[in-house]
Amino acid sequence: MSDQWLTSLLTDDPQTGYELAIKLSRMGVKYTQPSDDVRKKLRPVYEQDADSLIASSQVIATNFQTVAQANNFWQK
């Protein structure tokens, strides 16, 4: 994947930071499984699995911690 989409971890506020954390998580999946067809085939499986959803939330939370630290927890 050669498209540069991540230019900074800095965001204006926590909401935007959380949205960036979600984007980081989704892009991680896309890099791991680059086939749109395979991802679409797998989605019905994991969207009905509580453990998979919890694991996804954990990845987002970890990414949000990274973004929050990069933004010095939005303290001015």
C-alpha positions, -999 to +999 in steps of 0.1 A: +000+000+000+017+032-011-009+059-004+002+081+024-028+089+045-013+095+080+005+128+081+002+135+118-012+122+151-020+157+162-057+165+164-077+195+176-097+177+203-104+143+218-134+135+195-112+140+164-085+120+182-109+091+188-120+092+151-083+090+142-079+060+165-107+042+146-091+051+113-058+037+125-075+005+135-093+001+103-062+008+082-044-018+103-069-044+091-067-031+055-029-035+056-031-070+071-058-081+046-056-060+015-083-078-004-117-060-003-134-092-012-120-112+016-127-084+042-163-082+029-166-120+032-153-121+068-173-091+081-206-111+087-186-135+108-169-111+131-198-086+134-219-113+151-191-124+175-189-106+208-152-116+213-142-101+180-161-069+187-144-066+221-110-073+205-117-045+180-126-021+208-094-030+226-074-021+194-092+012+191-086+019+228-048+012+224-047+035+193-066+062+212-040+061+240-013+066+214-031+096+198-039+111+232-003+109+243+008+124+210-015+153+218-003+157+253-039+147+263-051+179+247-038+201+275-027+235+265 
